[in-house]
Amino acid sequence: MRAVVIHTPGHYEVTTVDDPTPGPGEVIVAPAAVGICGTDVHIVQGEFAPTPYPIIPGHEFTGEVVALGAGVTNLRTGEQVAVDPSLFCGACHYCAIGRGNLCEKWGAIGDTVDGAMAEYVKVPAANCYRLPESVDVAQGTLIEPLSCAVRGFDVLPRRLGDHYLIYGAGTMGLMMLQLAKAAGAASLSVVDINKDRLAIAQQLGADATAASAADLNRPQGWETVIDCTGVIPVIEDGLTRVRRGGTFQQFGVAPSAAKASFSPFHVYNDEITIVGSMAVLHSFGRAVDLMAKGVIDADTMLTHSFGLADFGSALQTFKDGSGRKIQIRPQS
């Protein structure tokens, strides 16, 4: 089969590899659409610590079940599914207390084992969710990032009437914006240096947008500040924008070796809560339901589609910030 293979950081190619074979409890999926996200960029650049090389990337995907391993009874060939990429060991301390996203042997399809930037991918049958009739395969690629956003909201206070500040109007920032709107935010402010993305944020419900939080008229700060960029100067600025007693969430993925500075006195004196949100946890099924309900404007989120051979162009388009959700179509 054809696949994108990242051999070492910075070096990848579209090449031919062996077709995967399903083991017990596994299925083979022919990916129809695969989203590109910031984690993929970190993997290509060698900035995502858990990733071994070589690897086939791709963790946001939908596709058709084409083969069943022994013991699989909950799926049939020909069904369209979205796949939760999470791979938890099920035996460590964190898995035992229901915190599989912190698993001591954490893994994910496309992050630590071969993923969906290929004509076929092997996945656990238990990780497959049938696509609702109202969600097509392109829209379905948004379910995985939405499940991460749902997890993000699981660890936020989510009080009715809070004022939100979101840094970054890419896919994840726009999803957090739409979830905050649905969760009863009193106001939604979005910061990004990309004017086109800010226009989309306004279209999706932002009350105020700017290239800098300093340009927004809220000197008292915001109850909830969410970083969706992973950019260190942005994170450092965001920590200064939290209202006393408020919460700062680190949602964006920064390079694993990056360091940020902040004032411990500010955190102490203003009783600032700092929370992280890592990947997916008990949230994929809820993301399927939210997508089917139309909580996320999927058509506005999707902008570009490339064939497998054009992975490099798709990656550059993402890095240039000229689109929102960019997809690879492995079967084309």
Summary of the structure (lengths in Angstrom):
residues: 332
radius of gyration: 19.6
end to end distance: 12.7
largest distance: 60.7
contacts: 1166
relative contact order: 0.16
helix: 30%
strand: 29%
